[in-house]
Amino acid sequence: MAKRQARCVRRDLTPAEEQRWNRARDEAERDKKEILAKGRQVKAAHNRVKVAVRDALKVLKAERQAQGLSLADVEQRSGIGRAALSRLENETDANPTVVTLTRYAEALGKTLVVSFE
């Protein structure tokens, strides 16, 4: 069976379409600084959250080790698999849910507290 080749179908824009396209491009160019600034704000907020989660996971790992608990012990208490716990503790881009963090904390006799400033 012969492979089908994808074709690129092009057509010229109508004057109205071209006018809308140019207007949108000009508007985006005019708002470019504002768009980039907003993007930097969103990225900075995202990075702050990642750091907070990473710090929380470091605290949980240190507490687990201080209590002399293995990953298997925490698995039994929390229901979170050992492999998942290991990834949470060791991966720099771990992205656990609040429920997962709560289960992990409760398995160590701790309470997860979330605050907003």
JOLIN-V515649 format. One record per residue. PSI is psi in whole degrees, 0 to 359 (999 if undefined). D_LAST is the distance of its C-alpha to the last C-alpha in Angstrom with 1 decimal. Layout:
psi=PSI d_last=D_LAST
psi=PSI d_last=D_LAST
This chain:
psi=131 d_last=63.1
psi=140 d_last=62.0
psi=142 d_last=58.4
psi=140 d_last=57.1
psi=133 d_last=55.9
psi=141 d_last=52.9
psi=145 d_last=53.9
psi=117 d_last=51.9
psi=123 d_last=52.9
psi=147 d_last=52.2
psi=156 d_last=53.1
psi=145 d_last=52.9
psi=147 d_last=50.3
psi=161 d_last=51.7
psi=322 d_last=51.3
psi=318 d_last=48.7
psi=318 d_last=46.7
psi=322 d_last=47.0
psi=316 d_last=45.9
psi=317 d_last=42.7
psi=312 d_last=42.1
psi=321 d_last=42.5
psi=317 d_last=40.3
psi=318 d_last=37.5
psi=317 d_last=38.0
psi=319 d_last=38.0
psi=316 d_last=34.9
psi=319 d_last=33.0
psi=321 d_last=34.4
psi=323 d_last=33.4
psi=7 d_last=29.8
psi=313 d_last=29.7
psi=316 d_last=27.5
psi=318 d_last=24.9
psi=314 d_last=25.1
psi=320 d_last=24.9
psi=317 d_last=21.9
psi=319 d_last=20.0
psi=319 d_last=21.2
psi=322 d_last=19.9
psi=314 d_last=16.4
psi=317 d_last=16.6
psi=319 d_last=18.2
psi=318 d_last=15.7
psi=318 d_last=12.8
psi=317 d_last=15.4
psi=323 d_last=16.2
psi=320 d_last=12.8
psi=317 d_last=12.9
psi=318 d_last=16.5
psi=317 d_last=15.9
psi=318 d_last=13.4
psi=316 d_last=16.1
psi=318 d_last=18.8
psi=319 d_last=17.5
psi=319 d_last=17.2
psi=325 d_last=20.7
psi=318 d_last=22.0
psi=316 d_last=20.9
psi=319 d_last=22.6
psi=314 d_last=25.6
psi=320 d_last=25.9
psi=318 d_last=25.7
psi=314 d_last=28.3
psi=322 d_last=30.6
psi=326 d_last=30.1
psi=355 d_last=31.3
psi=27 d_last=34.2
psi=142 d_last=33.4
psi=170 d_last=34.7
psi=326 d_last=33.2
psi=321 d_last=36.0
psi=314 d_last=34.8
psi=325 d_last=31.3
psi=314 d_last=32.9
psi=320 d_last=34.9
psi=325 d_last=32.0
psi=336 d_last=29.5
psi=5 d_last=31.9
psi=130 d_last=30.3
psi=151 d_last=33.1
psi=318 d_last=33.8
psi=319 d_last=33.8
psi=319 d_last=30.4
psi=318 d_last=29.0
psi=317 d_last=30.7
psi=318 d_last=29.2
psi=317 d_last=25.7
psi=332 d_last=26.3
psi=338 d_last=28.2
psi=135 d_last=27.3
psi=337 d_last=24.8
psi=29 d_last=24.0
psi=141 d_last=23.5
psi=68 d_last=21.5
psi=158 d_last=21.4
psi=166 d_last=20.3
psi=324 d_last=18.0
psi=317 d_last=21.3
psi=314 d_last=22.8
psi=321 d_last=20.2
psi=314 d_last=20.4
psi=318 d_last=24.2
psi=312 d_last=24.3
psi=315 d_last=22.2
psi=328 d_last=24.3
psi=337 d_last=27.4
psi=5 d_last=26.5
psi=21 d_last=25.9
psi=168 d_last=22.1
psi=132 d_last=19.3
psi=129 d_last=16.5
psi=126 d_last=13.1
psi=133 d_last=10.2
psi=156 d_last=6.7
psi=141 d_last=3.8
psi=999 d_last=0.0
